[in-house]
């Protein structure tokens, strides 16, 4: 899904905890600002997320829907997966400089070895 960074942030905040509409009280506005939510863009952003069925309003509080939570966690998963593949590629690219270490890093990132096994692997001597 193609959301802006502000929309992803807002969705993540609503997955974490509901948010009272900041336009209704100073306390709600202060809470939203403390969570890094732009009060100027909030009405438009939350309206779009609601239209996409990613958020809903329950009484005076905005919350993420099950679909919104699933999309949020899928994005986190994909981001972690990408980072892990970058670590594995980095290790493979630099394998010649420290072959045992880089092999252990690549195997750890790929899940073919555990953290403890990687730590027990070949040790460098000073």
Rosetta constraint file for C-alpha pairs under 8 A:
AtomPair CA 3 CA 7 HARMONIC 5.80 0.50
AtomPair CA 3 CA 8 HARMONIC 6.23 0.50
AtomPair CA 4 CA 8 HARMONIC 6.26 0.50
AtomPair CA 5 CA 9 HARMONIC 6.07 0.50
AtomPair CA 6 CA 10 HARMONIC 6.10 0.50
AtomPair CA 6 CA 37 HARMONIC 7.80 0.50
AtomPair CA 6 CA 38 HARMONIC 7.99 0.50
AtomPair CA 6 CA 45 HARMONIC 7.85 0.50
AtomPair CA 7 CA 11 HARMONIC 6.05 0.50
AtomPair CA 7 CA 45 HARMONIC 6.06 0.50
AtomPair CA 7 CA 46 HARMONIC 7.84 0.50
AtomPair CA 7 CA 49 HARMONIC 7.54 0.50
AtomPair CA 8 CA 12 HARMONIC 6.10 0.50
AtomPair CA 8 CA 72 HARMONIC 7.56 0.50
AtomPair CA 9 CA 13 HARMONIC 6.20 0.50
AtomPair CA 9 CA 37 HARMONIC 7.72 0.50
AtomPair CA 10 CA 14 HARMONIC 6.20 0.50
AtomPair CA 10 CA 37 HARMONIC 6.57 0.50
AtomPair CA 10 CA 45 HARMONIC 7.93 0.50
AtomPair CA 10 CA 46 HARMONIC 7.79 0.50
AtomPair CA 11 CA 15 HARMONIC 6.16 0.50
AtomPair CA 11 CA 49 HARMONIC 7.82 0.50
AtomPair CA 11 CA 54 HARMONIC 7.65 0.50
AtomPair CA 11 CA 55 HARMONIC 7.55 0.50
AtomPair CA 11 CA 64 HARMONIC 6.60 0.50
AtomPair CA 11 CA 68 HARMONIC 6.97 0.50
AtomPair CA 11 CA 69 HARMONIC 7.85 0.50
AtomPair CA 11 CA 72 HARMONIC 6.99 0.50
AtomPair CA 12 CA 16 HARMONIC 6.29 0.50
AtomPair CA 12 CA 69 HARMONIC 7.88 0.50
AtomPair CA 12 CA 72 HARMONIC 6.30 0.50
AtomPair CA 13 CA 17 HARMONIC 6.26 0.50
AtomPair CA 13 CA 18 HARMONIC 7.64 0.50
AtomPair CA 13 CA 35 HARMONIC 7.39 0.50
AtomPair CA 14 CA 18 HARMONIC 5.07 0.50
AtomPair CA 14 CA 19 HARMONIC 6.58 0.50
AtomPair CA 14 CA 55 HARMONIC 7.81 0.50
AtomPair CA 14 CA 62 HARMONIC 7.00 0.50
AtomPair CA 14 CA 63 HARMONIC 5.14 0.50
AtomPair CA 14 CA 64 HARMONIC 5.18 0.50
AtomPair CA 15 CA 63 HARMONIC 6.84 0.50
AtomPair CA 15 CA 64 HARMONIC 5.22 0.50
AtomPair CA 15 CA 68 HARMONIC 7.55 0.50
AtomPair CA 15 CA 69 HARMONIC 5.68 0.50
AtomPair CA 15 CA 72 HARMONIC 7.69 0.50
AtomPair CA 17 CA 63 HARMONIC 7.08 0.50
AtomPair CA 18 CA 61 HARMONIC 6.07 0.50
AtomPair CA 18 CA 62 HARMONIC 5.48 0.50
AtomPair CA 18 CA 63 HARMONIC 4.57 0.50
AtomPair CA 18 CA 64 HARMONIC 7.40 0.50
AtomPair CA 19 CA 28 HARMONIC 7.56 0.50
AtomPair CA 19 CA 32 HARMONIC 7.22 0.50
AtomPair CA 19 CA 61 HARMONIC 5.23 0.50
AtomPair CA 19 CA 62 HARMONIC 5.15 0.50
AtomPair CA 19 CA 63 HARMONIC 6.66 0.50
AtomPair CA 20 CA 24 HARMONIC 7.95 0.50
AtomPair CA 20 CA 28 HARMONIC 5.72 0.50
AtomPair CA 20 CA 60 HARMONIC 5.65 0.50
AtomPair CA 20 CA 61 HARMONIC 4.12 0.50
AtomPair CA 20 CA 62 HARMONIC 6.12 0.50
AtomPair CA 21 CA 25 HARMONIC 7.80 0.50
AtomPair CA 21 CA 28 HARMONIC 6.37 0.50
AtomPair CA 21 CA 29 HARMONIC 7.69 0.50
AtomPair CA 21 CA 60 HARMONIC 6.09 0.50
AtomPair CA 21 CA 61 HARMONIC 5.87 0.50
AtomPair CA 21 CA 62 HARMONIC 6.73 0.50
AtomPair CA 22 CA 26 HARMONIC 7.18 0.50
AtomPair CA 22 CA 27 HARMONIC 7.71 0.50
AtomPair CA 22 CA 28 HARMONIC 4.49 0.50
AtomPair CA 22 CA 29 HARMONIC 4.15 0.50
AtomPair CA 22 CA 30 HARMONIC 7.76 0.50
AtomPair CA 22 CA 31 HARMONIC 7.89 0.50
AtomPair CA 22 CA 32 HARMONIC 6.51 0.50
AtomPair CA 22 CA 39 HARMONIC 7.25 0.50
AtomPair CA 23 CA 28 HARMONIC 7.42 0.50
AtomPair CA 23 CA 29 HARMONIC 6.62 0.50
AtomPair CA 24 CA 28 HARMONIC 7.01 0.50
AtomPair CA 24 CA 29 HARMONIC 7.92 0.50
AtomPair CA 25 CA 29 HARMONIC 6.33 0.50
AtomPair CA 26 CA 30 HARMONIC 6.07 0.50
AtomPair CA 27 CA 31 HARMONIC 6.11 0.50
AtomPair CA 28 CA 32 HARMONIC 6.15 0.50
AtomPair CA 29 CA 33 HARMONIC 6.10 0.50
AtomPair CA 29 CA 39 HARMONIC 7.15 0.50
AtomPair CA 30 CA 34 HARMONIC 6.06 0.50
AtomPair CA 31 CA 35 HARMONIC 6.36 0.50
AtomPair CA 32 CA 36 HARMONIC 6.55 0.50
AtomPair CA 32 CA 37 HARMONIC 5.33 0.50
AtomPair CA 32 CA 38 HARMONIC 7.70 0.50
AtomPair CA 32 CA 39 HARMONIC 7.28 0.50
AtomPair CA 33 CA 37 HARMONIC 5.23 0.50
AtomPair CA 33 CA 38 HARMONIC 6.62 0.50
AtomPair CA 33 CA 39 HARMONIC 6.89 0.50
AtomPair CA 37 CA 42 HARMONIC 7.10 0.50
AtomPair CA 38 CA 42 HARMONIC 5.93 0.50
AtomPair CA 39 CA 43 HARMONIC 7.79 0.50
AtomPair CA 41 CA 45 HARMONIC 6.04 0.50
AtomPair CA 42 CA 46 HARMONIC 5.86 0.50
AtomPair CA 43 CA 47 HARMONIC 6.05 0.50
AtomPair CA 44 CA 48 HARMONIC 6.25 0.50
AtomPair CA 45 CA 49 HARMONIC 6.26 0.50
AtomPair CA 46 CA 50 HARMONIC 6.00 0.50
AtomPair CA 46 CA 55 HARMONIC 7.24 0.50
AtomPair CA 47 CA 51 HARMONIC 6.13 0.50
AtomPair CA 48 CA 52 HARMONIC 6.22 0.50
AtomPair CA 49 CA 53 HARMONIC 6.27 0.50
AtomPair CA 49 CA 54 HARMONIC 5.20 0.50
AtomPair CA 49 CA 55 HARMONIC 5.58 0.50
AtomPair CA 50 CA 54 HARMONIC 5.62 0.50
AtomPair CA 50 CA 55 HARMONIC 4.65 0.50
AtomPair CA 50 CA 56 HARMONIC 5.55 0.50
AtomPair CA 53 CA 65 HARMONIC 6.98 0.50
AtomPair CA 53 CA 67 HARMONIC 7.12 0.50
AtomPair CA 53 CA 68 HARMONIC 7.19 0.50
AtomPair CA 54 CA 64 HARMONIC 5.85 0.50
AtomPair CA 54 CA 65 HARMONIC 5.28 0.50
AtomPair CA 54 CA 66 HARMONIC 7.51 0.50
AtomPair CA 54 CA 67 HARMONIC 5.68 0.50
AtomPair CA 54 CA 68 HARMONIC 3.92 0.50
AtomPair CA 54 CA 69 HARMONIC 7.57 0.50
AtomPair CA 55 CA 62 HARMONIC 6.77 0.50
AtomPair CA 55 CA 63 HARMONIC 5.55 0.50
AtomPair CA 55 CA 64 HARMONIC 4.21 0.50
AtomPair CA 55 CA 65 HARMONIC 4.99 0.50
AtomPair CA 55 CA 68 HARMONIC 6.26 0.50
AtomPair CA 56 CA 62 HARMONIC 5.78 0.50
AtomPair CA 56 CA 63 HARMONIC 5.61 0.50
AtomPair CA 56 CA 64 HARMONIC 6.31 0.50
AtomPair CA 56 CA 65 HARMONIC 6.29 0.50
AtomPair CA 57 CA 61 HARMONIC 5.58 0.50
AtomPair CA 57 CA 62 HARMONIC 4.52 0.50
AtomPair CA 57 CA 63 HARMONIC 6.28 0.50
AtomPair CA 58 CA 62 HARMONIC 6.27 0.50
AtomPair CA 58 CA 63 HARMONIC 7.16 0.50
AtomPair CA 64 CA 68 HARMONIC 5.34 0.50
AtomPair CA 64 CA 69 HARMONIC 6.04 0.50
AtomPair CA 65 CA 69 HARMONIC 6.18 0.50
AtomPair CA 66 CA 70 HARMONIC 6.10 0.50
AtomPair CA 67 CA 71 HARMONIC 6.13 0.50
AtomPair CA 68 CA 72 HARMONIC 6.10 0.50
AtomPair CA 69 CA 73 HARMONIC 6.17 0.50
AtomPair CA 70 CA 74 HARMONIC 6.00 0.50
AtomPair CA 71 CA 75 HARMONIC 6.21 0.50
AtomPair CA 72 CA 76 HARMONIC 6.43 0.50
AtomPair CA 73 CA 77 HARMONIC 6.09 0.50
AtomPair CA 74 CA 78 HARMONIC 6.11 0.50
AtomPair CA 75 CA 79 HARMONIC 6.07 0.50
AtomPair CA 76 CA 80 HARMONIC 6.21 0.50
AtomPair CA 77 CA 81 HARMONIC 6.08 0.50
AtomPair CA 78 CA 82 HARMONIC 6.09 0.50
AtomPair CA 79 CA 83 HARMONIC 6.25 0.50
AtomPair CA 80 CA 84 HARMONIC 6.13 0.50
AtomPair CA 81 CA 85 HARMONIC 6.24 0.50
AtomPair CA 82 CA 86 HARMONIC 6.24 0.50
AtomPair CA 83 CA 87 HARMONIC 6.31 0.50
AtomPair CA 84 CA 88 HARMONIC 6.30 0.50
AtomPair CA 84 CA 109 HARMONIC 5.69 0.50
AtomPair CA 84 CA 110 HARMONIC 7.77 0.50
AtomPair CA 85 CA 89 HARMONIC 6.09 0.50
AtomPair CA 85 CA 109 HARMONIC 7.15 0.50
AtomPair CA 85 CA 110 HARMONIC 7.82 0.50
AtomPair CA 86 CA 90 HARMONIC 6.00 0.50
AtomPair CA 87 CA 91 HARMONIC 6.20 0.50
AtomPair CA 87 CA 105 HARMONIC 7.69 0.50
AtomPair CA 87 CA 106 HARMONIC 7.15 0.50
AtomPair CA 87 CA 109 HARMONIC 6.85 0.50
AtomPair CA 88 CA 92 HARMONIC 6.20 0.50
AtomPair CA 88 CA 105 HARMONIC 6.83 0.50
AtomPair CA 88 CA 106 HARMONIC 4.48 0.50
AtomPair CA 88 CA 107 HARMONIC 7.74 0.50
AtomPair CA 88 CA 109 HARMONIC 5.77 0.50
AtomPair CA 88 CA 110 HARMONIC 7.09 0.50
AtomPair CA 89 CA 93 HARMONIC 6.05 0.50
AtomPair CA 89 CA 106 HARMONIC 7.55 0.50
AtomPair CA 90 CA 94 HARMONIC 6.25 0.50
AtomPair CA 91 CA 95 HARMONIC 5.74 0.50
AtomPair CA 91 CA 102 HARMONIC 4.74 0.50
AtomPair CA 91 CA 103 HARMONIC 6.87 0.50
AtomPair CA 91 CA 105 HARMONIC 6.33 0.50
AtomPair CA 91 CA 106 HARMONIC 5.69 0.50
AtomPair CA 92 CA 102 HARMONIC 6.70 0.50
AtomPair CA 92 CA 103 HARMONIC 7.32 0.50
AtomPair CA 92 CA 106 HARMONIC 6.80 0.50
AtomPair CA 94 CA 98 HARMONIC 7.26 0.50
AtomPair CA 94 CA 99 HARMONIC 7.92 0.50
AtomPair CA 94 CA 102 HARMONIC 6.95 0.50
AtomPair CA 95 CA 99 HARMONIC 4.65 0.50
AtomPair CA 95 CA 100 HARMONIC 7.83 0.50
AtomPair CA 95 CA 101 HARMONIC 7.90 0.50
AtomPair CA 95 CA 102 HARMONIC 5.19 0.50
AtomPair CA 95 CA 103 HARMONIC 6.78 0.50
AtomPair CA 98 CA 102 HARMONIC 6.02 0.50
AtomPair CA 99 CA 103 HARMONIC 5.92 0.50
AtomPair CA 100 CA 104 HARMONIC 6.20 0.50
AtomPair CA 100 CA 121 HARMONIC 7.96 0.50
AtomPair CA 100 CA 122 HARMONIC 6.54 0.50
AtomPair CA 101 CA 105 HARMONIC 6.26 0.50
AtomPair CA 101 CA 122 HARMONIC 7.73 0.50
AtomPair CA 102 CA 106 HARMONIC 6.10 0.50
AtomPair CA 103 CA 107 HARMONIC 6.11 0.50
AtomPair CA 104 CA 108 HARMONIC 6.01 0.50
AtomPair CA 104 CA 113 HARMONIC 7.87 0.50
AtomPair CA 104 CA 118 HARMONIC 5.53 0.50
AtomPair CA 104 CA 121 HARMONIC 7.37 0.50
AtomPair CA 105 CA 109 HARMONIC 6.14 0.50
AtomPair CA 105 CA 118 HARMONIC 7.50 0.50
AtomPair CA 106 CA 110 HARMONIC 6.13 0.50
AtomPair CA 107 CA 111 HARMONIC 6.02 0.50
AtomPair CA 107 CA 112 HARMONIC 5.18 0.50
AtomPair CA 107 CA 113 HARMONIC 5.64 0.50
AtomPair CA 108 CA 112 HARMONIC 6.18 0.50
AtomPair CA 108 CA 113 HARMONIC 5.19 0.50
AtomPair CA 108 CA 114 HARMONIC 6.18 0.50
AtomPair CA 108 CA 115 HARMONIC 6.55 0.50
AtomPair CA 108 CA 118 HARMONIC 6.82 0.50
AtomPair CA 113 CA 117 HARMONIC 6.12 0.50
AtomPair CA 113 CA 118 HARMONIC 6.55 0.50
AtomPair CA 114 CA 118 HARMONIC 6.22 0.50
AtomPair CA 115 CA 119 HARMONIC 6.26 0.50
AtomPair CA 116 CA 120 HARMONIC 6.26 0.50
AtomPair CA 117 CA 121 HARMONIC 6.25 0.50
